[in-house]
């Protein structure tokens, strides 16, 4: 009977230690920096904006079809591009080259699914993924949050 009792105490102690370990691990991970903070881009300052796109309006008609995008240079830092992947999923990115400080040549222009800067390195980015496709640099395009509610898209930071 003592053997059974010892085994039960050992199991109980094990569970207490495992529970304590889980609590400690959750505290450690909850205190670690958020991924956006770790990937902060020194070239692009944080701004707040909200852009509402009513897909019923003719100006935004192209966004009703997968594979099309809408570009505006009146929002964000240097502009915003919104891309319709499949009528359910959309992407939205800042149109400033994330690998340059803000200047005239760092404004990106969009052709198809590629956004390109006019600086000396001619960096290019994929507007579906935000990844650098040509040129040099360590940063991807700055993504913006996007929410679809019925026939309205809301792009915000």
C-alpha positions as CSV (number, residue, x, y, z in Angstrom):
1,X,0.0,0.0,0.0
2,X,2.9,2.3,0.7
3,X,4.1,1.8,-2.9
4,X,0.7,2.9,-4.3
5,X,0.7,5.9,-2.0
6,X,4.2,6.9,-3.0
7,X,3.3,6.6,-6.7
8,X,0.2,8.8,-6.1
9,X,2.2,11.4,-4.3
10,X,4.8,11.4,-7.1
11,X,2.1,11.8,-9.7
12,X,0.5,14.6,-7.6
13,X,3.9,16.4,-7.3
14,X,4.5,16.0,-11.0
15,X,1.2,17.6,-11.8
16,X,1.8,20.5,-9.5
17,X,5.3,21.1,-11.1
18,X,3.8,20.8,-14.6
19,X,1.1,23.2,-13.7
20,X,3.6,25.7,-12.2
21,X,5.8,25.3,-15.3
22,X,2.8,26.1,-17.6
23,X,2.0,29.2,-15.5
24,X,5.6,30.4,-15.7
25,X,5.8,29.8,-19.5
26,X,2.6,31.6,-20.1
27,X,3.9,34.6,-18.2
28,X,7.1,34.6,-20.1
29,X,5.4,34.5,-23.5
30,X,2.8,37.0,-22.6
31,X,5.5,39.5,-21.7
32,X,7.4,39.0,-24.9
33,X,7.2,41.8,-27.5
34,X,4.5,41.6,-30.1
35,X,5.6,40.6,-33.6
36,X,4.8,44.1,-35.0
37,X,7.1,45.7,-32.5
38,X,9.9,43.3,-33.3
39,X,9.5,44.0,-37.0
40,X,9.2,47.7,-36.7
41,X,10.4,49.6,-39.8
42,X,12.6,52.6,-39.1
43,X,11.8,54.1,-42.5
44,X,8.0,54.2,-42.2
45,X,6.4,56.1,-39.3
46,X,3.2,54.8,-37.7
47,X,0.1,56.7,-38.8
48,X,-3.6,56.2,-38.1
49,X,-6.1,56.4,-40.8
50,X,-9.4,54.7,-41.9
51,X,-10.5,54.4,-45.5
52,X,-14.0,53.1,-46.4
53,X,-14.5,51.6,-49.9
54,X,-18.1,51.0,-51.0
55,X,-17.9,48.4,-53.7
56,X,-21.3,49.5,-55.1
57,X,-19.7,52.8,-56.3
58,X,-18.3,53.0,-59.8
59,X,-14.9,54.3,-58.6
60,X,-14.3,51.0,-56.9
61,X,-15.8,48.7,-59.5
62,X,-12.6,46.9,-60.3
63,X,-12.4,45.6,-56.7
64,X,-15.6,43.5,-57.4
65,X,-13.5,41.1,-59.5
66,X,-10.7,38.8,-58.3
67,X,-7.2,39.8,-59.6
68,X,-7.9,43.5,-59.7
69,X,-6.6,46.3,-57.5
70,X,-7.5,49.8,-56.5
71,X,-4.8,52.4,-55.9
72,X,-5.2,55.7,-54.1
73,X,-2.4,58.2,-53.3
74,X,-4.7,60.1,-50.8
75,X,-4.4,57.7,-47.9
76,X,-1.6,56.2,-45.9
77,X,1.9,57.8,-46.1
78,X,2.4,57.7,-49.9
79,X,-0.8,55.9,-50.9
80,X,-2.6,52.5,-50.4
81,X,-3.2,49.6,-52.8
82,X,-6.0,47.2,-52.2
83,X,-6.1,43.9,-54.1
84,X,-9.0,41.4,-54.5
85,X,-7.7,37.9,-54.2
86,X,-10.9,35.9,-54.5
87,X,-13.9,38.2,-53.4
88,X,-13.4,36.9,-49.9
89,X,-9.8,37.7,-49.3
90,X,-8.2,41.1,-49.9
91,X,-4.8,42.6,-49.2
92,X,-4.0,46.3,-48.5
93,X,-0.5,47.7,-48.4
94,X,1.3,51.0,-48.0
95,X,2.7,52.4,-51.3
96,X,6.0,53.6,-49.8
97,X,9.1,51.6,-50.4
98,X,9.7,50.1,-46.9
99,X,13.5,50.0,-47.6
100,X,13.9,53.8,-48.1
101,X,13.2,56.8,-46.0
102,X,10.3,58.8,-47.3
103,X,11.2,60.8,-50.4
104,X,9.9,61.4,-53.9
105,X,11.4,58.2,-55.4
106,X,10.1,56.0,-52.6
107,X,6.4,56.3,-53.7
108,X,5.5,53.0,-55.4
109,X,3.7,52.7,-58.6
110,X,1.6,49.6,-59.3
111,X,1.5,47.7,-62.6
112,X,-0.4,44.3,-62.4
113,X,0.6,42.7,-59.1
114,X,4.0,44.5,-58.8
115,X,4.6,47.8,-57.0
116,X,7.9,49.5,-57.9
117,X,9.8,52.5,-56.6
118,X,11.7,54.9,-58.8
119,X,14.8,55.1,-56.6
120,X,18.2,53.9,-57.9
121,X,17.7,50.3,-56.7
122,X,14.3,49.9,-58.4
123,X,12.9,47.8,-55.6
124,X,9.8,45.8,-56.6
125,X,7.2,44.2,-54.4
126,X,4.3,41.7,-54.8
127,X,1.0,43.3,-53.8
128,X,-0.5,39.9,-52.9
129,X,2.2,39.0,-50.3
130,X,4.1,42.2,-49.8
131,X,7.4,40.5,-50.4
132,X,10.4,42.0,-52.2
133,X,10.6,40.6,-55.7
134,X,13.6,42.6,-57.1
135,X,16.1,45.0,-55.7
136,X,17.6,45.2,-52.2
137,X,16.3,45.5,-48.6
138,X,15.2,43.6,-45.6
139,X,11.6,44.9,-45.2
140,X,8.4,43.8,-46.9
141,X,5.6,46.1,-47.7
142,X,3.7,47.6,-44.8
143,X,0.4,45.8,-44.5
144,X,-2.8,47.5,-43.4
145,X,-5.7,45.9,-41.8
146,X,-8.7,45.2,-43.9
147,X,-12.3,44.2,-43.0
148,X,-15.2,43.4,-45.3
149,X,-18.7,43.9,-44.1
150,X,-21.3,43.3,-46.9
151,X,-20.4,45.4,-49.8
152,X,-18.0,47.7,-47.9
153,X,-14.3,47.3,-47.3
154,X,-12.7,49.1,-44.4
155,X,-8.9,49.7,-44.6
156,X,-7.2,51.0,-41.5
157,X,-4.1,51.1,-39.4
